[in-house]
Amino acid sequence: MTTHLHTFLLRLLVSGSNRDRGQSTAEYALLLLGAATIALLVVTWATGTGKIGELFDAVIDSVIGRV
């Protein structure tokens, strides 16, 4: 009897962890989606203000200045 109870509890514990694993995957996907959205907004803003070109020019000037 105790063996059956022990087996049942182990199966219940394992099946619960499988659900948690799926939930973690969904949370990770939502986190990546949020980070990608924020990155896209920042790139859109920076491109519209010309900051990307200024940053690129500064990096190139710095590299050329060190050569």
N, C-alpha and C positions, 0 to 999 in steps of 0.2 A: 504493500500500500504506500509506504513512504517513497519507494522508488518511483512509482507513478506520479506522486505529488511533486517530487523533485524534478522529474522530466517535464511535467507540465509547466512548472515555474520557470525552468530554463528556456523552454520554447517561448513562453510569454515574454521573458526578458529579451531574448534574441529578436523576436518579431517587433518589439518596441524599438530596439536600436535600429532596425531596418527603416522604420518610419522616420526616426530622427535623422538618419543618414540622408534620406530624400528631402527632408525639410532643410537640412544644412545646404544641400545642393541648390534648392530654390532660393534660399537666402543669399547664397554666393552669387547666383545669377542676377538677382535683383541689385545686389551691391555693384556688380560689374556694369549693369545697365545704367545705374545712377552715376557711376564714375564716368562712363562714356558720354552721358548726356552733359555733365558738367564740363568735360574736356571739349566737347563740341561747341558749347556755348562760349567758352573762353577763346577757342580758336576763331570762332566767328567774330567775336568782339575784337580780338587782336588784329585780325585781317582787315576789318573795317576801319580801324584807327591807324593802320600802317605800322603798328608796333612790331609785327613779324619781320617786315623789311628792315626796320631799324636794328632789330636784334641780329638779324643775319649780317647786315653791313658791319655792325660792331664786332661780331665774331670774326668775320673775314679780315677786317682791318687789324684786329689783334693778332691773328695768325700770321699775316703778311709782315706785321711789324716785328715779330720775333724771328723771322727768317733772315 
